[in-house]
Amino acid sequence: MEIFQDLLLRRQSDRKYCDKPVEEEKILTCLEAARLSPSACNSQPWSFVVINSQPILEKAQKRIATMGMNKFVKQAPVLIAIVLEKANFTASLGSVIKDKEYPLLDIGIAANNICMQATELGLGSCILGWFDEKGLKQLLDVPEKKRIPLVISLGYSAATTRSKHRKPMKEILHFNSYKR
């Protein structure tokens, strides 16, 4: 079994995919990782639309590869649209009182779980926030009042694993006080 640190080093935003379909079992395993994600007050404010067959995949790709962005998504054999669902009362109240968008934080956690699980399964992924949300909602029959904050591309990566370039720990870590 792989240790978590190795998985973190292998996970990357893949922007090049092989022309190979992703097995439904692997897609479902990734979605199970999302389903098991923690959420504020166990609200679970998400649902998922898997897009993996033509012609809807091609239409979705066109709505995601817009304004010169995300051209690589046209290679992805699977897209997962994350639909923001209504949070439960406790999480909604907490969001107002604490001025924090708990449902959006929860969706970010679920998206990360999908991507980490995909990495463990030998798949590549990329979390996308730039796309024609209105057009995608229409295509996927998502009600007008709901949001699609994120889409994840999924497939067998054709890219090599890149080394991570991150800020040094001393620049981001504070113990007991933000002041240095």
C-alpha positions, 0 to 999 in steps of 0.5 A: 500500500502506498503511503499518503505522502507519496500519493500527495507527491504524485497528485497533480493537475493533469492537462493531457489525457490518453485516448482510453476510457475510464472504467465505471468501477474507477469512476464510482470509487472516486465518487465514493471517496467524495461521498465519504468526505467530511462536511460542516454539520454533516450537510453533504451539500453536493451531488455529482453529474458524471459525463462520459458518453457522446454526444453530451461529453463533447457538448460539455467539453465545449462549455468548459473549454471557453475563452482560450481556457481549458483546451485540454479538457477536449481530451478528457474521457470523463468530466464530473460536474459538482452541483452545489446542493442546499446545506442543512439548517445548521450548516446554513445558519453557521455560514451566516453567523460566521460569514463562511461559505461552509458548503463551498468549503465542503465541495472543495474537500469532496473535489480533493477526495475525488482527485486523490482517489483518482491518483491512487487508481492510476488516473489523472485529474484536474479541478476546474472553476473556469467554464460556461456555468449557465450553458453547462447547467442547461446541458445537464438539466441542472435547475436554474437556481443551483450552482456548479462551482467545480468540474473535474476532468478525469482520465488516464494521464499522458503527462509525466509527473512533475516535481512540486514547487511550493513555498518553503515551510518557513514562509507559510507556517506560524506557531501561536501567532501570525506575527514573525 
